[in-house]
Amino acid sequence: MARKTIKGIVLAGGSGTRLYPITRVACKQLLPIYDKPLIYYPLSTLMLAGVRDILVISTPSDLPTIEALLGDGSRLGLTISYRTQEKPEGIAQAFIIGADFIDGDNVMLILGDNIFYGAYDFLRQAGEFTQGALIFGYYVKDPQRYGVVAFEDGGRVLSIEEKPARPKSNYAVTGLYVYDSRVIEIARSLTPSKRGELEITDVNNAYLEKGELRLVKLERGIAWLDTGTCESMLDAGNFIATIEKRQGQKIACIEEIAYRAGYIDRRRMQAILGSMGDNAYSSYLKEVVREVDGGS
């Protein structure tokens, strides 16, 4: 079967109550994770997967500030559009909100507070996706806190359980998902849970019942972090800072990713640099340009 275009959704909604009082006046997605806004990290994951047509979904109050940061995406060689999620009524609601955006294509959804780092080969499998559903499992020591997936060696999923008392594996389902366009109708058919939300686990179980849910196991050397609490944001920031200082290479530098992937040319990069002023971030990007262009 021929591969369809994969579009991307960043679900950056929620009320941010776990980060109170910071989020009383600040958008969670613009809070810093070391040296970059939080939303750069999920956006960079989509970019590294080769996704260039992206929808950002957020709250009515937060969406204008996110749009002010990212614009229409053209400066990065992307197309970025925006939709509001009026109330936090579940992850699966994103597919209903973005139905006209998906428009028959496959879609990769990432939660706006998820960070991935390491060998990004696992994203290649998303790029090779044709139909059904693809989820990503990460080994954790305390699976009782997560949605837990049991699966066969080949990746065929056997079951998914939310915060089970007796987990069938140590693999948690991360906040990165890939679906074919049938996900829209599946989401529309869901009944809200006791929390009043359209649950992503119910979407996954619908594909599981069809025998079309597959798991990619994230191996050692890959870090998966979420930033839903002040403590986890601090941990993520310290992690990013340690890696960047040690290696001298930035994580989730969206301008670098766009330039190395050929989404933008040198002229566009020079225009971006001209708008940044003199700072450590622009100095790093100038070094990237020199490296990519062979020192010229």
Secondary structure, DSSP 8 states (H G I E B T S, - for coil): -----EEEEEEE-S--GGGTTGGGTS-GGGSEETTEETTHHHHHHHHHTT--EEEEEE-TTTHHHHHHHHTTSGGGT-EEEEEE-SS---TTHHHHHTHHHHTTSEEEEEETTEEEES-TTHHHHHHT--SSEEEEEEE-S-GGGSEEEEE-TTSBEEEEEES-SS-S-SEEEEEEEEE-TTHHHHHHH----TTSS--HHHHHHHHHHTT-EEEEEE-TT-EEEE--SHHHHHHHHHHHHHHHHHHS--SS-HHHHHHHTTSS-HHHHHHHHHHH-SSHHHHHHHHHHHHHTTT-
